[in-house]
Amino acid sequence: MDLQGAALVLFLLGLIVLSNYWTHELGSNFYKGDQKTIQVFDLVHSLTPDLHDYREYNDTIAVATIISFFFIPTTTVLSEILAKFLLIMALRSVTIVCTILPKHHNSEEGMDWLAYIRGHCYDKIFSGHTAFVFLTTLIYYREGYINLPILLMINLANMTSILLTRSHYTVDVILALFITYFVYNGDYHLFTDTLQKLEILPPESSTS
């Protein structure tokens, strides 16, 4: 990666951090008071139990996905995952600020250092956890590392956990699936060609 590529990556990472902070500040200021009185109808939430108290287990599949990176036989695949996920997160940094939905009434208000990277209570549209796991498993499936039933099982478990713990609304998960697939399999030469010129993506992984 050359200097221009490094500068682009740093800019996008900075955008992600700032958007997470802005979203939290804007959401906290707008949704002041007792949030139990603020209601948003969500179809899946209305039909399933609220397991928000178990939200700390939400990262289990995402962390397992990160651990799997150490077993990837080629750095080309890892570079593709990271580059495309960076694009997804850059898109997400715009959507989470544009529309801020209320958080779960039991969510903590304070932000720790990790929240600046991954987001906090108000970063709803769309789900980064869903996007990350779905993107990785799509590429793993294409490369023959996993089969289709495993892909479906991992993502179903991940999305179920996200929705049952009320970490996201249903629309956040659905949008994450569509956006992730289009980034994974889209014919967006402008983006991939730029990444290749900046040596962020190697030529071999220019298309899916």
The 8 nearest C-alpha neighbors of each residue, nearest first, counted from 0:
[[1, 198, 199, 4, 197, 5, 2, 3],
 [0, 2, 4, 3, 197, 5, 198, 199],
 [1, 3, 5, 4, 6, 0, 197, 7],
 [4, 2, 6, 5, 1, 7, 197, 0],
 [5, 3, 197, 7, 1, 6, 2, 0],
 [4, 6, 2, 8, 3, 7, 9, 1],
 [5, 7, 3, 9, 4, 8, 10, 2],
 [8, 6, 10, 4, 5, 9, 3, 11],
 [7, 9, 5, 11, 10, 6, 12, 4],
 [10, 8, 12, 6, 7, 11, 13, 5],
 [9, 11, 7, 13, 8, 12, 6, 14],
 [12, 10, 14, 8, 13, 9, 89, 15],
 [13, 11, 9, 15, 14, 10, 8, 16],
 [12, 14, 10, 16, 11, 15, 9, 17],
 [15, 13, 11, 17, 12, 16, 18, 10],
 [14, 16, 12, 18, 92, 13, 17, 11],
 [17, 15, 115, 13, 19, 116, 14, 18],
 [18, 16, 20, 14, 19, 15, 21, 13],
 [17, 19, 21, 15, 92, 20, 16, 22],
 [20, 18, 118, 22, 16, 17, 21, 115],
 [19, 21, 17, 23, 18, 22, 115, 24],
 [22, 20, 18, 24, 23, 19, 25, 17],
 [23, 21, 19, 25, 96, 20, 24, 26],
 [22, 24, 26, 20, 21, 25, 121, 27],
 [25, 23, 21, 27, 26, 22, 28, 20],
 [26, 24, 22, 28, 27, 23, 21, 29],
 [27, 25, 29, 23, 28, 24, 30, 22],
 [26, 28, 24, 30, 25, 29, 23, 31],
 [29, 27, 25, 26, 30, 31, 24, 23],
 [28, 30, 26, 27, 31, 25, 24, 101],
 [31, 29, 27, 28, 26, 32, 101, 34],
 [32, 30, 29, 28, 27, 33, 34, 26],
 [31, 33, 34, 30, 36, 35, 29, 27],
 [32, 34, 35, 36, 31, 104, 37, 30],
 [35, 33, 104, 37, 36, 32, 30, 31],
 [34, 36, 33, 104, 37, 38, 103, 105],
 [35, 37, 34, 33, 38, 104, 32, 39],
 [38, 36, 34, 35, 39, 101, 33, 30],
 [37, 39, 36, 40, 35, 101, 34, 41],
 [40, 38, 41, 37, 101, 100, 168, 44],
 [39, 41, 38, 42, 45, 44, 43, 168],
 [42, 40, 44, 43, 45, 39, 168, 169],
 [41, 43, 45, 44, 46, 40, 169, 47],
 [44, 42, 46, 45, 41, 47, 169, 162],
 [45, 43, 41, 47, 46, 42, 162, 163],
 [44, 46, 42, 43, 47, 41, 40, 48],
 [47, 45, 43, 44, 42, 48, 41, 49],
 [48, 46, 44, 45, 43, 49, 163, 162],
 [49, 47, 50, 163, 46, 44, 45, 164],
 [48, 50, 51, 163, 164, 47, 165, 44],
 [51, 49, 164, 52, 163, 53, 48, 165],
 [50, 52, 164, 54, 53, 49, 165, 163],
 [51, 53, 50, 54, 164, 55, 49, 105],
 [54, 52, 51, 55, 50, 56, 164, 57],
 [53, 55, 57, 164, 51, 56, 52, 166],
 [56, 54, 57, 53, 58, 52, 59, 51],
 [57, 55, 54, 58, 59, 53, 160, 60],
 [58, 56, 54, 55, 59, 160, 161, 60],
 [57, 59, 61, 56, 60, 62, 55, 128],
 [58, 60, 62, 56, 61, 57, 63, 55],
 [61, 59, 63, 62, 58, 64, 157, 57],
 [60, 62, 64, 58, 63, 59, 132, 65],
 [63, 61, 65, 64, 59, 60, 58, 66],
 [64, 62, 60, 66, 65, 61, 59, 67],
 [63, 65, 61, 67, 62, 66, 60, 132],
 [66, 64, 62, 67, 63, 68, 61, 69],
 [67, 65, 63, 68, 64, 69, 62, 70],
 [66, 68, 64, 65, 69, 70, 63, 71],
 [69, 67, 66, 71, 70, 65, 77, 64],
 [70, 68, 67, 71, 66, 65, 72, 77],
 [69, 71, 68, 67, 72, 66, 73, 65],
 [70, 72, 68, 73, 69, 67, 74, 77],
 [71, 73, 70, 74, 69, 76, 68, 75],
 [74, 72, 75, 71, 76, 77, 70, 78],
 [73, 75, 77, 76, 78, 72, 71, 79],
 [76, 74, 78, 73, 77, 79, 201, 204],
 [77, 75, 79, 78, 74, 73, 80, 71],
 [76, 78, 74, 80, 79, 75, 81, 68],
 [79, 77, 75, 81, 76, 80, 82, 74],
 [78, 80, 76, 82, 77, 81, 83, 75],
 [81, 79, 77, 83, 78, 82, 84, 135],
 [80, 82, 84, 78, 79, 83, 85, 77],
 [83, 81, 85, 79, 84, 80, 78, 86],
 [84, 82, 86, 85, 80, 81, 79, 87],
 [83, 85, 87, 81, 86, 82, 80, 88],
 [84, 86, 88, 82, 83, 87, 81, 89],
 [87, 85, 89, 83, 84, 88, 90, 82],
 [88, 86, 84, 90, 85, 89, 91, 83],
 [87, 89, 91, 85, 90, 86, 92, 84],
 [88, 90, 86, 92, 91, 87, 85, 11],
 [91, 89, 87, 88, 92, 93, 86, 94],
 [90, 92, 88, 94, 93, 89, 95, 87],
 [91, 93, 89, 18, 15, 90, 95, 94],
 [92, 94, 91, 90, 96, 95, 97, 89],
 [95, 93, 91, 97, 96, 92, 124, 98],
 [96, 94, 122, 124, 97, 93, 92, 98],
 [95, 97, 22, 94, 93, 98, 99, 18],
 [98, 96, 94, 95, 93, 99, 22, 124],
 [99, 97, 96, 95, 94, 100, 124, 123],
 [100, 98, 95, 121, 26, 96, 97, 101],
 [99, 101, 121, 123, 98, 102, 26, 122],
 [102, 100, 121, 99, 103, 30, 26, 37],
 [101, 103, 120, 121, 104, 100, 106, 34],
 [102, 104, 106, 105, 101, 165, 120, 34],
 [103, 105, 34, 35, 106, 102, 33, 101],
 [106, 104, 103, 107, 51, 102, 34, 52],
 [107, 105, 103, 104, 108, 120, 102, 51],
 [106, 108, 109, 105, 120, 110, 104, 119],
 [107, 109, 106, 110, 27, 120, 23, 119],
 [110, 108, 107, 111, 119, 23, 114, 106],
 [111, 109, 114, 112, 108, 119, 115, 113],
 [110, 112, 114, 113, 109, 115, 119, 116],
 [113, 111, 114, 115, 110, 116, 117, 118],
 [112, 114, 115, 116, 111, 117, 118, 110],
 [115, 113, 118, 117, 119, 116, 111, 112],
 [114, 116, 16, 113, 19, 112, 118, 117],
 [117, 115, 114, 113, 16, 118, 15, 19],
 [118, 116, 114, 115, 113, 119, 19, 127],
 [117, 119, 114, 19, 115, 116, 122, 120],
 [120, 118, 114, 121, 122, 23, 117, 110],
 [119, 121, 102, 122, 106, 118, 23, 103],
 [120, 122, 102, 123, 23, 119, 26, 99],
 [123, 121, 95, 120, 118, 119, 124, 22],
 [122, 124, 125, 121, 167, 95, 171, 126],
 [125, 123, 171, 95, 94, 126, 122, 91],
 [124, 126, 171, 123, 175, 174, 91, 127],
 [127, 125, 171, 129, 128, 172, 175, 124],
 [128, 126, 130, 129, 131, 125, 88, 175],
 [129, 127, 131, 130, 126, 132, 61, 58],
 [128, 130, 126, 127, 132, 131, 133, 175],
 [129, 131, 127, 133, 175, 128, 179, 132],
 [132, 130, 128, 134, 133, 129, 127, 135],
 [131, 133, 135, 129, 134, 130, 136, 61],
 [134, 132, 130, 136, 135, 131, 129, 137],
 [135, 133, 137, 131, 132, 136, 130, 179],
 [134, 136, 132, 138, 137, 133, 139, 131],
 [135, 137, 139, 133, 138, 134, 150, 140],
 [138, 136, 140, 134, 139, 135, 133, 141],
 [137, 139, 141, 135, 140, 136, 142, 134],
 [140, 138, 136, 144, 142, 137, 141, 145],
 [139, 141, 145, 143, 137, 138, 142, 146],
 [142, 140, 138, 139, 143, 137, 144, 145],
 [141, 143, 139, 140, 144, 138, 145, 76],
 [142, 144, 140, 145, 141, 139, 146, 138],
 [143, 145, 139, 142, 140, 146, 141, 138],
 [146, 144, 140, 143, 139, 149, 150, 147],
 [145, 147, 149, 148, 140, 150, 143, 144],
 [146, 148, 150, 149, 151, 140, 145, 152],
 [149, 147, 151, 150, 146, 152, 145, 153],
 [150, 148, 152, 147, 151, 146, 153, 145],
 [151, 149, 147, 153, 148, 152, 136, 154],
 [150, 152, 148, 154, 149, 153, 155, 147],
 [151, 153, 149, 155, 150, 154, 148, 156],
 [154, 152, 156, 150, 155, 151, 149, 157],
 [153, 155, 157, 151, 156, 152, 158, 133],
 [154, 156, 152, 158, 157, 153, 151, 159],
 [157, 155, 159, 153, 154, 158, 152, 160],
 [156, 158, 154, 160, 155, 159, 153, 161],
 [159, 157, 161, 155, 160, 156, 154, 162],
 [160, 158, 156, 162, 161, 157, 163, 155],
 [159, 161, 157, 163, 158, 162, 164, 57],
 [162, 160, 158, 166, 159, 164, 163, 167],
 [161, 163, 165, 159, 164, 160, 167, 158],
 [164, 162, 160, 165, 50, 161, 49, 159],
 [163, 165, 51, 50, 54, 166, 162, 161],
 [166, 164, 162, 167, 163, 51, 161, 49],
 [165, 167, 161, 164, 162, 168, 54, 51],
 [168, 166, 165, 123, 162, 171, 161, 169],
 [167, 169, 171, 170, 41, 162, 165, 172],
 [168, 170, 172, 171, 173, 43, 167, 41],
 [169, 171, 173, 172, 168, 174, 124, 125],
 [172, 170, 125, 124, 126, 174, 169, 168],
 [171, 173, 175, 169, 170, 126, 174, 129],
 [174, 172, 170, 176, 175, 171, 169, 177],
 [173, 175, 177, 171, 176, 172, 170, 178],
 [174, 176, 172, 130, 178, 173, 177, 125],
 [177, 175, 173, 179, 174, 178, 180, 130],
 [178, 176, 174, 180, 179, 175, 181, 173],
 [179, 177, 181, 175, 180, 176, 174, 182],
 [180, 178, 182, 176, 177, 181, 130, 175],
 [179, 181, 183, 177, 182, 178, 184, 176],
 [180, 182, 185, 184, 178, 183, 179, 177],
 [181, 183, 179, 185, 180, 184, 178, 83],
 [184, 182, 180, 181, 185, 179, 207, 134],
 [183, 185, 181, 207, 182, 180, 186, 206],
 [184, 186, 181, 182, 187, 183, 180, 207],
 [185, 187, 188, 184, 206, 181, 182, 207],
 [188, 186, 189, 185, 190, 191, 182, 192],
 [189, 187, 191, 190, 192, 186, 193, 205],
 [188, 190, 192, 187, 191, 193, 194, 186],
 [189, 191, 193, 188, 192, 187, 194, 195],
 [192, 190, 194, 188, 193, 189, 205, 195],
 [191, 193, 195, 189, 194, 188, 190, 196],
 [192, 194, 196, 190, 191, 195, 189, 197],
 [195, 193, 191, 199, 197, 200, 192, 196],
 [196, 194, 198, 200, 192, 197, 193, 201],
 [195, 197, 193, 198, 194, 192, 199, 200],
 [196, 198, 4, 194, 195, 199, 1, 0],
 [199, 197, 0, 195, 196, 200, 194, 201],
 [198, 200, 194, 0, 197, 195, 4, 201],
 [201, 199, 195, 194, 198, 78, 79, 202],
 [200, 202, 203, 195, 204, 198, 199, 75],
 [203, 201, 205, 204, 195, 200, 192, 198],
 [202, 204, 201, 205, 75, 206, 200, 195],
 [205, 203, 206, 202, 201, 79, 200, 207],
 [206, 204, 202, 203, 191, 207, 201, 200],
 [207, 205, 204, 184, 186, 191, 203, 185],
 [206, 184, 183, 204, 205, 185, 138, 141]]
